Amino acid sequence: MGGFVVLTLATVDVNITGDHEGIFLLKGKGWAILELRDDLFLGEEDRYIAGIDLERKKNFLGGMFNAQAAITTDQSRLCYEWNSKRGEGFVRNHLPGGRQLLTSFSRFVDDGGKETAGLFLGGGLPSAVREKDVVKKNETGMAYYDGLQWYHIWCNSNEVISNARNETIFPSSWKFLGSRILHENDTELFIESSHEIMVDDVPLHMTRTAVFEAGKTYFVLAIRIRNMGDRPATYSYLYGDDAWVGHYGTSAGNVGWSSDGVSQFLYQYKGRLNTKKLHYAGLFDFGNDVIGEGHTFTRVANFIEWFGDIEPAVFFSNGSNDFPQINEKKVPLSSNRRFLGIQWGPRTLNPGQTEQYTLAVGMAVHNPKNGFPMKPDIDLRNFP
């Protein structure tokens, strides 16, 4: 009997992350036949065997006051969990009427089976990811609860740094230097994560700061990149997402949208935006007439706004590697990976030089006059 216990323990990898979201038994990796851990990420569903989920109970006990306050007083409040050592967590923005906006960071494994660490939008809590249920996965990434059901707003962000030869470096390969809470109370939350990216043997230091305010249907993300080496480095930076707006797992109905403050624009084809005129864009779950989809979709929409003097290339396409070319023939947005991307560069950073990219990422609201999405006003006054 003792030998059996020793053999069993020798084939089980016990992984305590400190998140205490539950007790989960997974198929093992490498030498381990099984893995026992206290958390579960999006992308690990195929490894999941059984478990006890404590997140629902924690959310009920810890968030009961916040939710009740939002319902009874029209006062919005924030609650969150953040693992500074691992660089992952989530923020719940409790809104009036029992609504909420849930945003997760680095709670997923990427396409290569690797975890990220830091302020990278994506993933979900065990209650949403442990089963192969696409309805429950509406609660992943950034998700909106209207009091009756959940809607998917953003998925796992697609971010990449590339060098002058277009060789790509994904966030799961960046060196995680740490994270911390800069400021927090019931209505404000500032989180920071730090990273190092080697671009052609030149170290670039990246600091990411996310700012949440209660009642706001977005967060502000500032990304600062500094050349810590002794020679120039040329890089490009891409931020984007095939967001599956409306319902997780499908791009059906998703079209692009934007506005210049006077006119409103729908994008049914792959293409680039005029960033001298436009400063934000999003995906709208409306239906693409060009491919005969009709208009029976959720009409939920997301948005992303970019700030600063460095003008990016912004585009809609049928995938993250589907960058529109100049004078390309018209191609409808029709894939299951309809994509919104923002790319800066190539840029050359000299030693000691810093560049900053500031984004507002969130959910659009509806214009009651025409049903078209509207971007909320972005408040940068409290931005650090």
C-alpha atoms as a printed R data frame, in Angstrom:
    type eleno elety resid chain resno       x      y       z
1   ATOM     1    CA   MET     A     1   0.000  0.000   0.000
2   ATOM     2    CA   GLY     A     2   2.807  2.408   0.894
3   ATOM     3    CA   GLY     A     3   4.531  1.688  -2.417
4   ATOM     4    CA   PHE     A     4   1.312  2.455  -4.274
5   ATOM     5    CA   VAL     A     5   1.015  5.819  -2.503
6   ATOM     6    CA   VAL     A     6   4.639  6.678  -3.318
7   ATOM     7    CA   LEU     A     7   4.122  5.660  -6.954
8   ATOM     8    CA   THR     A     8   0.945  7.739  -7.168
9   ATOM     9    CA   LEU     A     9   2.578 10.814  -5.664
10  ATOM    10    CA   ALA     A    10   5.540 10.396  -7.994
11  ATOM    11    CA   THR     A    11   3.262 10.646 -11.018
12  ATOM    12    CA   VAL     A    12   1.137 13.589  -9.824
13  ATOM    13    CA   ASP     A    13   2.351 17.157 -10.281
14  ATOM    14    CA   VAL     A    14   0.917 19.286  -7.461
15  ATOM    15    CA   ASN     A    15   0.777 22.911  -8.635
16  ATOM    16    CA   ILE     A    16  -0.404 25.492  -6.083
17  ATOM    17    CA   THR     A    17  -0.656 28.889  -7.781
18  ATOM    18    CA   GLY     A    18  -2.022 30.765  -4.766
19  ATOM    19    CA   ASP     A    19  -5.243 31.713  -6.572
20  ATOM    20    CA   HIS     A    20  -7.326 29.156  -4.622
21  ATOM    21    CA   GLU     A    21 -10.075 29.122  -7.258
22  ATOM    22    CA   GLY     A    22 -10.792 25.469  -6.455
23  ATOM    23    CA   ILE     A    23  -9.273 21.987  -6.606
24  ATOM    24    CA   PHE     A    24  -8.832 20.619 -10.118
25  ATOM    25    CA   LEU     A    25  -7.476 17.350 -11.455
26  ATOM    26    CA   LEU     A    26  -5.969 17.542 -14.941
27  ATOM    27    CA   LYS     A    27  -4.172 15.226 -17.307
28  ATOM    28    CA   GLY     A    28  -0.486 15.665 -16.671
29  ATOM    29    CA   LYS     A    29   2.249 17.090 -18.875
30  ATOM    30    CA   GLY     A    30   5.758 15.759 -19.349
31  ATOM    31    CA   TRP     A    31   6.691 13.267 -16.638
32  ATOM    32    CA   ALA     A    32   3.415 13.609 -14.727
33  ATOM    33    CA   ILE     A    33   0.414 11.406 -15.438
34  ATOM    34    CA   LEU     A    34  -1.852 13.791 -13.520
35  ATOM    35    CA   GLU     A    35  -1.716 17.396 -12.317
36  ATOM    36    CA   LEU     A    36  -3.487 18.687  -9.206
37  ATOM    37    CA   ARG     A    37  -3.831 22.460  -8.996
38  ATOM    38    CA   ASP     A    38  -5.898 25.242  -7.465
39  ATOM    39    CA   ASP     A    39  -6.768 27.039 -10.711
40  ATOM    40    CA   LEU     A    40  -7.765 26.387 -14.307
41  ATOM    41    CA   PHE     A    41  -7.169 28.530 -17.410
42  ATOM    42    CA   LEU     A    42  -8.882 28.898 -20.775
43  ATOM    43    CA   GLY     A    43  -7.259 26.443 -23.176
44  ATOM    44    CA   GLU     A    44  -6.883 23.676 -20.587
45  ATOM    45    CA   GLU     A    45 -10.348 22.182 -21.115
46  ATOM    46    CA   ASP     A    46  -8.955 19.138 -22.915
47  ATOM    47    CA   ARG     A    47  -6.811 18.327 -19.872
48  ATOM    48    CA   TYR     A    48  -9.582 18.793 -17.304
49  ATOM    49    CA   ILE     A    49 -10.803 15.614 -15.554
50  ATOM    50    CA   ALA     A    50 -12.688 16.694 -12.421
51  ATOM    51    CA   GLY     A    51 -12.725 19.446  -9.847
52  ATOM    52    CA   ILE     A    52 -14.376 21.542  -7.178
53  ATOM    53    CA   ASP     A    53 -14.920 25.184  -8.125
54  ATOM    54    CA   LEU     A    54 -14.680 27.699  -5.265
55  ATOM    55    CA   GLU     A    55 -14.818 30.844  -7.414
56  ATOM    56    CA   ARG     A    56 -18.621 31.040  -7.455
57  ATOM    57    CA   LYS     A    57 -18.727 30.940  -3.656
58  ATOM    58    CA   LYS     A    58 -15.936 33.496  -3.365
59  ATOM    59    CA   ASN     A    59 -17.683 35.760  -5.824
60  ATOM    60    CA   PHE     A    60 -20.984 35.457  -3.953
61  ATOM    61    CA   LEU     A    61 -19.467 36.173  -0.551
62  ATOM    62    CA   GLY     A    62 -16.943 38.795  -1.669
63  ATOM    63    CA   GLY     A    63 -19.091 40.522  -4.250
64  ATOM    64    CA   MET     A    64 -22.498 40.382  -2.569
65  ATOM    65    CA   PHE     A    65 -22.189 43.862  -1.086
66  ATOM    66    CA   ASN     A    66 -20.856 45.363  -4.304
67  ATOM    67    CA   ALA     A    67 -23.636 43.860  -6.410
68  ATOM    68    CA   GLN     A    68 -26.344 44.866  -3.913
69  ATOM    69    CA   ALA     A    69 -24.983 48.407  -3.773
70  ATOM    70    CA   ALA     A    70 -25.092 48.640  -7.544
71  ATOM    71    CA   ILE     A    71 -28.690 47.404  -7.620
72  ATOM    72    CA   THR     A    72 -30.074 49.555  -4.810
73  ATOM    73    CA   THR     A    73 -28.103 52.792  -5.019
74  ATOM    74    CA   ASP     A    74 -27.102 53.046  -8.692
75  ATOM    75    CA   GLN     A    75 -23.537 53.159  -7.398
76  ATOM    76    CA   SER     A    76 -20.962 51.257  -9.433
77  ATOM    77    CA   ARG     A    77 -18.143 49.468  -7.621
78  ATOM    78    CA   LEU     A    78 -15.041 47.474  -8.490
79  ATOM    79    CA   CYS     A    79 -13.846 44.180  -7.072
80  ATOM    80    CA   TYR     A    80 -10.835 42.237  -8.268
81  ATOM    81    CA   GLU     A    81  -8.329 39.480  -7.669
82  ATOM    82    CA   TRP     A    82  -4.724 39.882  -8.780
83  ATOM    83    CA   ASN     A    83  -1.810 37.478  -8.340
84  ATOM    84    CA   SER     A    84   1.219 39.791  -8.471
85  ATOM    85    CA   LYS     A    85   3.712 36.935  -8.520
86  ATOM    86    CA   ARG     A    86   2.087 35.181 -11.474
87  ATOM    87    CA   GLY     A    87   0.810 38.324 -13.189
88  ATOM    88    CA   GLU     A    88  -2.806 37.243 -13.711
89  ATOM    89    CA   GLY     A    89  -6.252 37.994 -12.383
90  ATOM    90    CA   PHE     A    90  -9.581 39.633 -13.135
91  ATOM    91    CA   VAL     A    91 -11.622 42.776 -12.490
92  ATOM    92    CA   ARG     A    92 -15.396 42.860 -11.965
93  ATOM    93    CA   ASN     A    93 -17.034 46.204 -12.586
94  ATOM    94    CA   HIS     A    94 -20.437 46.030 -10.877
95  ATOM    95    CA   LEU     A    95 -22.856 48.324 -12.684
96  ATOM    96    CA   PRO     A    96 -26.321 49.603 -11.716
97  ATOM    97    CA   GLY     A    97 -29.205 47.187 -12.150
98  ATOM    98    CA   GLY     A    98 -27.207 44.049 -11.385
99  ATOM    99    CA   ARG     A    99 -25.150 44.355 -14.573
100 ATOM   100    CA   GLN     A   100 -21.412 43.788 -14.663
101 ATOM   101    CA   LEU     A   101 -18.373 43.922 -16.911
102 ATOM   102    CA   LEU     A   102 -15.809 41.188 -16.245
103 ATOM   103    CA   THR     A   103 -12.253 41.576 -17.570
104 ATOM   104    CA   SER     A   104  -9.647 38.816 -17.255
105 ATOM   105    CA   PHE     A   105  -5.900 39.117 -17.779
106 ATOM   106    CA   SER     A   106  -3.464 36.297 -18.630
107 ATOM   107    CA   ARG     A   107  -5.880 33.559 -17.612
108 ATOM   108    CA   PHE     A   108  -5.282 31.502 -20.761
109 ATOM   109    CA   VAL     A   109  -2.718 29.358 -22.510
110 ATOM   110    CA   ASP     A   110  -1.768 30.483 -26.014
111 ATOM   111    CA   ASP     A   111  -1.870 28.469 -29.231
112 ATOM   112    CA   GLY     A   112   1.541 27.039 -28.371
113 ATOM   113    CA   GLY     A   113   0.312 25.763 -24.988
114 ATOM   114    CA   LYS     A   114   2.207 28.441 -23.053
115 ATOM   115    CA   GLU     A   115   0.913 30.731 -20.317
116 ATOM   116    CA   THR     A   116   1.357 34.483 -20.420
117 ATOM   117    CA   ALA     A   117   2.001 36.713 -17.415
118 ATOM   118    CA   GLY     A   118   1.013 40.341 -17.109
119 ATOM   119    CA   LEU     A   119  -1.673 42.681 -18.373
120 ATOM   120    CA   PHE     A   120  -2.703 40.733 -21.464
121 ATOM   121    CA   LEU     A   121  -6.460 40.651 -21.976
122 ATOM   122    CA   GLY     A   122  -7.883 37.150 -22.123
123 ATOM   123    CA   GLY     A   123  -8.859 33.930 -20.440
124 ATOM   124    CA   GLY     A   124 -11.457 33.180 -17.840
125 ATOM   125    CA   LEU     A   125 -12.329 31.725 -14.483
126 ATOM   126    CA   PRO     A   126 -12.734 27.966 -13.919
127 ATOM   127    CA   SER     A   127 -16.526 28.116 -13.853
128 ATOM   128    CA   ALA     A   128 -16.498 29.354 -17.456
129 ATOM   129    CA   VAL     A   129 -13.671 27.292 -18.924
130 ATOM   130    CA   ARG     A   130 -13.659 23.843 -17.346
131 ATOM   131    CA   GLU     A   131 -16.353 22.484 -19.665
132 ATOM   132    CA   LYS     A   132 -16.536 22.583 -23.455
133 ATOM   133    CA   ASP     A   133 -19.562 24.851 -23.272
134 ATOM   134    CA   VAL     A   134 -19.361 27.843 -25.614
135 ATOM   135    CA   VAL     A   135 -22.242 29.576 -23.831
136 ATOM   136    CA   LYS     A   136 -20.333 29.591 -20.539
137 ATOM   137    CA   LYS     A   137 -17.250 30.821 -22.407
138 ATOM   138    CA   ASN     A   138 -19.106 34.042 -23.155
139 ATOM   139    CA   GLU     A   139 -17.770 34.948 -19.678
140 ATOM   140    CA   THR     A   140 -14.141 34.942 -20.871
141 ATOM   141    CA   GLY     A   141 -11.859 37.762 -22.050
142 ATOM   142    CA   MET     A   142 -13.961 40.860 -21.532
143 ATOM   143    CA   ALA     A   143 -17.605 39.910 -20.944
144 ATOM   144    CA   TYR     A   144 -20.809 41.812 -20.242
145 ATOM   145    CA   TYR     A   145 -23.727 40.615 -18.107
146 ATOM   146    CA   ASP     A   146 -26.950 42.556 -18.765
147 ATOM   147    CA   GLY     A   147 -28.821 41.073 -15.794
148 ATOM   148    CA   LEU     A   148 -30.088 38.112 -17.787
149 ATOM   149    CA   GLN     A   149 -27.210 36.679 -19.801
150 ATOM   150    CA   TRP     A   150 -23.541 37.077 -20.685
151 ATOM   151    CA   TYR     A   151 -22.196 38.516 -23.941
152 ATOM   152    CA   HIS     A   152 -18.654 38.135 -25.243
153 ATOM   153    CA   ILE     A   153 -16.954 41.500 -25.897
154 ATOM   154    CA   TRP     A   154 -13.223 40.761 -26.363
155 ATOM   155    CA   CYS     A   155 -11.323 37.486 -26.594
156 ATOM   156    CA   ASN     A   156  -7.621 36.806 -25.906
157 ATOM   157    CA   SER     A   157  -5.708 39.783 -27.279
158 ATOM   158    CA   ASN     A   158  -3.331 39.117 -30.165
159 ATOM   159    CA   GLU     A   159  -0.127 40.973 -29.382
160 ATOM   160    CA   VAL     A   160   3.286 40.572 -30.937
161 ATOM   161    CA   ILE     A   161   6.614 42.370 -31.202
162 ATOM   162    CA   SER     A   162   8.538 41.785 -34.425
163 ATOM   163    CA   ASN     A   163  12.009 42.810 -35.559
164 ATOM   164    CA   ALA     A   164  13.124 44.395 -38.827
165 ATOM   165    CA   ARG     A   165  12.981 40.968 -40.523
166 ATOM   166    CA   ASN     A   166   9.377 40.437 -39.334
167 ATOM   167    CA   GLU     A   167  10.442 37.666 -36.957
168 ATOM   168    CA   THR     A   168   7.747 37.534 -34.300
169 ATOM   169    CA   ILE     A   169   8.082 37.398 -30.499
170 ATOM   170    CA   PHE     A   170   4.855 36.545 -28.654
171 ATOM   171    CA   PRO     A   171   4.064 37.605 -25.052
172 ATOM   172    CA   SER     A   172   4.457 34.072 -23.666
173 ATOM   173    CA   SER     A   173   8.128 34.343 -24.700
174 ATOM   174    CA   TRP     A   174   8.687 37.735 -23.083
175 ATOM   175    CA   LYS     A   175  10.481 37.766 -19.746
176 ATOM   176    CA   PHE     A   176   8.039 38.630 -16.985
177 ATOM   177    CA   LEU     A   177   9.696 40.988 -14.502
178 ATOM   178    CA   GLY     A   178   6.806 41.345 -12.064
179 ATOM   179    CA   SER     A   179   3.514 43.115 -11.420
180 ATOM   180    CA   ARG     A   180   1.908 45.180  -8.697
181 ATOM   181    CA   ILE     A   181  -1.187 47.103  -7.655
182 ATOM   182    CA   LEU     A   182  -0.353 50.815  -7.874
183 ATOM   183    CA   HIS     A   183  -3.622 52.109  -6.429
184 ATOM   184    CA   GLU     A   184  -6.967 50.633  -5.433
185 ATOM   185    CA   ASN     A   185 -10.248 51.452  -3.766
186 ATOM   186    CA   ASP     A   186 -13.922 50.715  -4.446
187 ATOM   187    CA   THR     A   187 -14.022 52.954  -7.522
188 ATOM   188    CA   GLU     A   188 -10.458 52.988  -8.932
189 ATOM   189    CA   LEU     A   189  -7.848 50.363  -9.703
190 ATOM   190    CA   PHE     A   190  -4.382 50.805 -11.232
191 ATOM   191    CA   ILE     A   191  -2.352 47.669 -12.097
192 ATOM   192    CA   GLU     A   192   1.160 47.498 -13.556
193 ATOM   193    CA   SER     A   193   3.188 44.704 -15.148
194 ATOM   194    CA   SER     A   194   6.779 44.792 -16.441
195 ATOM   195    CA   HIS     A   195   8.495 42.764 -19.148
196 ATOM   196    CA   GLU     A   196  11.712 42.388 -21.097
197 ATOM   197    CA   ILE     A   197  11.765 41.582 -24.833
198 ATOM   198    CA   MET     A   198  14.994 40.799 -26.647
199 ATOM   199    CA   VAL     A   199  14.900 42.235 -30.173
200 ATOM   200    CA   ASP     A   200  18.028 41.281 -32.132
201 ATOM   201    CA   ASP     A   201  19.912 40.916 -28.830
202 ATOM   202    CA   VAL     A   202  18.838 44.387 -27.700
203 ATOM   203    CA   PRO     A   203  16.781 44.410 -24.460
204 ATOM   204    CA   LEU     A   204  13.553 46.390 -24.622
205 ATOM   205    CA   HIS     A   205  11.823 47.064 -21.320
206 ATOM   206    CA   MET     A   206   8.014 47.248 -21.447
207 ATOM   207    CA   THR     A   207   5.810 48.627 -18.675
208 ATOM   208    CA   ARG     A   208   2.068 48.131 -18.984
209 ATOM   209    CA   THR     A   209  -0.391 50.082 -16.818
210 ATOM   210    CA   ALA     A   210  -4.141 49.385 -16.758
211 ATOM   211    CA   VAL     A   211  -6.584 51.821 -15.169
212 ATOM   212    CA   PHE     A   212 -10.157 50.878 -14.254
213 ATOM   213    CA   GLU     A   213 -12.883 53.181 -12.970
214 ATOM   214    CA   ALA     A   214 -16.179 51.973 -11.544
215 ATOM   215    CA   GLY     A   215 -19.047 52.469 -13.965
216 ATOM   216    CA   LYS     A   216 -16.820 52.840 -17.032
217 ATOM   217    CA   THR     A   217 -17.298 50.198 -19.729
218 ATOM   218    CA   TYR     A   218 -13.619 50.277 -20.662
219 ATOM   219    CA   PHE     A   219 -10.125 50.323 -19.211
220 ATOM   220    CA   VAL     A   220  -7.164 52.433 -20.280
221 ATOM   221    CA   LEU     A   221  -3.914 50.649 -21.104
222 ATOM   222    CA   ALA     A   222  -0.601 52.495 -21.392
223 ATOM   223    CA   ILE     A   223   2.330 50.592 -22.912
224 ATOM   224    CA   ARG     A   224   5.793 52.117 -22.513
225 ATOM   225    CA   ILE     A   225   8.744 50.617 -24.377
226 ATOM   226    CA   ARG     A   226  12.309 51.669 -23.522
227 ATOM   227    CA   ASN     A   227  15.571 50.636 -25.180
228 ATOM   228    CA   MET     A   228  17.810 49.383 -22.357
229 ATOM   229    CA   GLY     A   229  20.637 48.372 -24.691
230 ATOM   230    CA   ASP     A   230  23.678 50.110 -26.100
231 ATOM   231    CA   ARG     A   231  22.594 50.254 -29.763
232 ATOM   232    CA   PRO     A   232  19.423 51.063 -31.705
233 ATOM   233    CA   ALA     A   233  16.659 48.493 -32.066
234 ATOM   234    CA   THR     A   234  14.039 48.370 -34.824
235 ATOM   235    CA   TYR     A   235  10.696 46.830 -33.926
236 ATOM   236    CA   SER     A   236   6.991 46.775 -34.799
237 ATOM   237    CA   TYR     A   237   4.173 46.295 -32.322
238 ATOM   238    CA   LEU     A   238   0.757 44.791 -33.105
239 ATOM   239    CA   TYR     A   239  -2.315 44.827 -30.851
240 ATOM   240    CA   GLY     A   240  -5.481 43.170 -32.140
241 ATOM   241    CA   ASP     A   241  -8.166 40.570 -31.646
242 ATOM   242    CA   ASP     A   242 -10.480 38.233 -33.521
243 ATOM   243    CA   ALA     A   243 -12.893 39.073 -30.765
244 ATOM   244    CA   TRP     A   244 -15.957 36.870 -31.426
245 ATOM   245    CA   VAL     A   245 -18.213 39.753 -30.397
246 ATOM   246    CA   GLY     A   246 -21.613 38.670 -29.150
247 ATOM   247    CA   HIS     A   247 -21.001 34.973 -28.603
248 ATOM   248    CA   TYR     A   248 -17.770 33.099 -27.913
249 ATOM   249    CA   GLY     A   249 -16.541 30.870 -30.718
250 ATOM   250    CA   THR     A   250 -18.143 32.593 -33.690
251 ATOM   251    CA   SER     A   251 -17.464 35.667 -35.810
252 ATOM   252    CA   ALA     A   252 -20.796 35.306 -37.629
253 ATOM   253    CA   GLY     A   253 -22.418 38.740 -37.748
254 ATOM   254    CA   ASN     A   254 -19.256 40.670 -36.877
255 ATOM   255    CA   VAL     A   255 -18.536 43.734 -39.011
256 ATOM   256    CA   GLY     A   256 -16.272 46.709 -38.426
257 ATOM   257    CA   TRP     A   257 -17.486 50.092 -37.263
258 ATOM   258    CA   SER     A   258 -16.138 53.560 -36.569
259 ATOM   259    CA   SER     A   259 -17.166 57.209 -36.520
260 ATOM   260    CA   ASP     A   260 -15.536 60.597 -37.004
261 ATOM   261    CA   GLY     A   261 -18.033 62.278 -34.682
262 ATOM   262    CA   VAL     A   262 -20.282 63.316 -37.575
263 ATOM   263    CA   SER     A   263 -20.635 60.299 -39.850
264 ATOM   264    CA   GLN     A   264 -20.847 56.639 -38.862
265 ATOM   265    CA   PHE     A   265 -19.136 53.902 -40.855
266 ATOM   266    CA   LEU     A   266 -19.711 50.181 -41.242
267 ATOM   267    CA   TYR     A   267 -16.912 48.000 -42.646
268 ATOM   268    CA   GLN     A   268 -18.139 44.879 -44.390
269 ATOM   269    CA   TYR     A   269 -14.917 44.286 -46.293
270 ATOM   270    CA   LYS     A   270 -11.316 43.734 -45.361
271 ATOM   271    CA   GLY     A   271  -9.398 47.031 -45.427
272 ATOM   272    CA   ARG     A   272  -7.483 49.796 -43.686
273 ATOM   273    CA   LEU     A   273  -8.935 52.819 -41.906
274 ATOM   274    CA   ASN     A   274  -8.033 56.423 -42.517
275 ATOM   275    CA   THR     A   275  -6.268 57.118 -39.212
276 ATOM   276    CA   LYS     A   276  -5.795 60.797 -40.059
277 ATOM   277    CA   LYS     A   277  -9.572 61.086 -39.747
278 ATOM   278    CA   LEU     A   278 -10.515 58.269 -37.389
279 ATOM   279    CA   HIS     A   279  -9.201 57.592 -33.883
280 ATOM   280    CA   TYR     A   280 -11.160 54.528 -32.794
281 ATOM   281    CA   ALA     A   281 -12.750 51.419 -34.254
282 ATOM   282    CA   GLY     A   282 -14.560 48.280 -33.156
283 ATOM   283    CA   LEU     A   283 -16.383 45.133 -34.120
284 ATOM   284    CA   PHE     A   284 -20.199 45.145 -34.187
285 ATOM   285    CA   ASP     A   285 -22.345 41.976 -34.013
286 ATOM   286    CA   PHE     A   286 -24.780 43.220 -36.629
287 ATOM   287    CA   GLY     A   287 -24.587 40.977 -39.705
288 ATOM   288    CA   ASN     A   288 -22.740 41.384 -42.981
289 ATOM   289    CA   ASP     A   289 -25.165 42.071 -45.836
290 ATOM   290    CA   VAL     A   290 -22.453 41.354 -48.388
291 ATOM   291    CA   ILE     A   291 -22.453 37.663 -47.487
292 ATOM   292    CA   GLY     A   292 -26.184 37.496 -46.763
293 ATOM   293    CA   GLU     A   293 -26.040 37.240 -42.976
294 ATOM   294    CA   GLY     A   294 -29.097 39.377 -42.218
295 ATOM   295    CA   HIS     A   295 -29.521 41.334 -38.988
296 ATOM   296    CA   THR     A   296 -30.645 38.834 -36.347
297 ATOM   297    CA   PHE     A   297 -27.510 39.173 -34.206
298 ATOM   298    CA   THR     A   298 -26.973 40.569 -30.695
299 ATOM   299    CA   ARG     A   299 -25.937 44.097 -31.787
300 ATOM   300    CA   VAL     A   300 -23.293 44.086 -29.074
301 ATOM   301    CA   ALA     A   301 -20.151 46.017 -30.028
302 ATOM   302    CA   ASN     A   302 -16.656 46.595 -28.719
303 ATOM   303    CA   PHE     A   303 -14.247 49.456 -29.372
304 ATOM   304    CA   ILE     A   304 -10.612 50.393 -29.097
305 ATOM   305    CA   GLU     A   305  -9.309 53.971 -29.179
306 ATOM   306    CA   TRP     A   306  -5.684 54.949 -29.703
307 ATOM   307    CA   PHE     A   307  -3.995 58.119 -28.445
308 ATOM   308    CA   GLY     A   308  -0.686 59.857 -29.063
309 ATOM   309    CA   ASP     A   309   1.342 61.293 -31.914
310 ATOM   310    CA   ILE     A   310   2.549 57.988 -33.396
311 ATOM   311    CA   GLU     A   311   0.060 57.162 -36.148
312 ATOM   312    CA   PRO     A   312  -0.722 53.445 -36.443
313 ATOM   313    CA   ALA     A   313  -2.023 51.313 -39.280
314 ATOM   314    CA   VAL     A   314  -5.511 50.114 -38.318
315 ATOM   315    CA   PHE     A   315  -7.309 47.415 -40.278
316 ATOM   316    CA   PHE     A   316 -10.139 44.908 -40.458
317 ATOM   317    CA   SER     A   317  -9.358 41.500 -41.923
318 ATOM   318    CA   ASN     A   318 -10.208 37.814 -41.873
319 ATOM   319    CA   GLY     A   319  -7.394 36.893 -39.481
320 ATOM   320    CA   SER     A   320  -4.386 38.145 -37.554
321 ATOM   321    CA   ASN     A   321  -2.024 37.290 -40.438
322 ATOM   322    CA   ASP     A   322  -4.326 38.756 -43.088
323 ATOM   323    CA   PHE     A   323  -2.950 42.300 -43.371
324 ATOM   324    CA   PRO     A   324  -4.721 44.264 -46.143
325 ATOM   325    CA   GLN     A   325  -2.532 45.333 -49.049
326 ATOM   326    CA   ILE     A   326  -2.853 48.619 -50.924
327 ATOM   327    CA   ASN     A   327  -5.169 48.337 -53.968
328 ATOM   328    CA   GLU     A   328  -6.173 44.814 -52.923
329 ATOM   329    CA   LYS     A   329  -9.450 43.583 -54.413
330 ATOM   330    CA   LYS     A   330 -12.505 43.809 -52.151
331 ATOM   331    CA   VAL     A   331 -12.751 40.796 -49.859
332 ATOM   332    CA   PRO     A   332 -15.784 40.504 -47.529
333 ATOM   333    CA   LEU     A   333 -15.317 39.971 -43.798
334 ATOM   334    CA   SER     A   334 -16.536 36.391 -43.796
335 ATOM   335    CA   SER     A   335 -14.209 34.140 -41.805
336 ATOM   336    CA   ASN     A   336 -14.662 32.866 -38.267
337 ATOM   337    CA   ARG     A   337 -11.654 34.987 -37.263
338 ATOM   338    CA   ARG     A   338 -12.781 38.474 -38.273
339 ATOM   339    CA   PHE     A   339 -10.019 40.641 -36.933
340 ATOM   340    CA   LEU     A   340  -9.378 44.207 -35.824
341 ATOM   341    CA   GLY     A   341  -5.684 45.088 -35.704
342 ATOM   342    CA   ILE     A   342  -3.556 48.118 -34.806
343 ATOM   343    CA   GLN     A   343   0.099 48.147 -35.824
344 ATOM   344    CA   TRP     A   344   2.829 50.670 -35.056
345 ATOM   345    CA   GLY     A   345   6.129 50.548 -36.868
346 ATOM   346    CA   PRO     A   346   8.635 49.711 -37.951
347 ATOM   347    CA   ARG     A   347  10.045 52.046 -35.295
348 ATOM   348    CA   THR     A   348  13.678 52.522 -34.317
349 ATOM   349    CA   LEU     A   349  14.464 53.157 -30.658
350 ATOM   350    CA   ASN     A   350  17.845 54.585 -29.744
351 ATOM   351    CA   PRO     A   351  19.527 53.583 -26.456
352 ATOM   352    CA   GLY     A   352  17.626 55.113 -23.534
353 ATOM   353    CA   GLN     A   353  14.725 56.234 -25.722
354 ATOM   354    CA   THR     A   354  11.116 55.517 -24.664
355 ATOM   355    CA   GLU     A   355   7.909 55.391 -26.684
356 ATOM   356    CA   GLN     A   356   4.371 55.099 -25.325
357 ATOM   357    CA   TYR     A   357   1.189 53.667 -26.807
358 ATOM   358    CA   THR     A   358  -2.063 54.439 -25.000
359 ATOM   359    CA   LEU     A   359  -5.303 52.573 -25.681
360 ATOM   360    CA   ALA     A   360  -8.850 52.562 -24.331
361 ATOM   361    CA   VAL     A   361 -10.312 49.063 -24.664
362 ATOM   362    CA   GLY     A   362 -13.924 48.288 -23.897
363 ATOM   363    CA   MET     A   363 -17.579 47.862 -24.773
364 ATOM   364    CA   ALA     A   364 -19.530 50.360 -26.852
365 ATOM   365    CA   VAL     A   365 -22.992 51.543 -25.863
366 ATOM   366    CA   HIS     A   366 -26.047 51.813 -28.109
367 ATOM   367    CA   ASN     A   367 -27.247 55.003 -29.723
368 ATOM   368    CA   PRO     A   368 -30.978 54.949 -28.842
369 ATOM   369    CA   LYS     A   369 -31.815 56.955 -31.966
370 ATOM   370    CA   ASN     A   370 -30.437 54.527 -34.544
371 ATOM   371    CA   GLY     A   371 -29.147 51.443 -32.713
372 ATOM   372    CA   PHE     A   372 -25.627 52.113 -33.964
373 ATOM   373    CA   PRO     A   373 -22.773 51.705 -31.453
374 ATOM   374    CA   MET     A   374 -21.425 54.722 -29.612
375 ATOM   375    CA   LYS     A   375 -18.038 54.977 -27.969
376 ATOM   376    CA   PRO     A   376 -18.198 56.254 -24.389
377 ATOM   377    CA   ASP     A   377 -16.270 59.406 -23.601
378 ATOM   378    CA   ILE     A   378 -12.774 58.473 -22.430
379 ATOM   379    CA   ASP     A   379 -11.525 60.166 -19.277
380 ATOM   380    CA   LEU     A   380  -7.731 60.325 -19.012
381 ATOM   381    CA   ARG     A   381  -7.639 62.786 -16.121
382 ATOM   382    CA   ASN     A   382  -6.888 60.107 -13.519
383 ATOM   383    CA   PHE     A   383  -4.357 58.353 -15.697
384 ATOM   384    CA   PRO     A   384  -0.996 58.061 -13.928
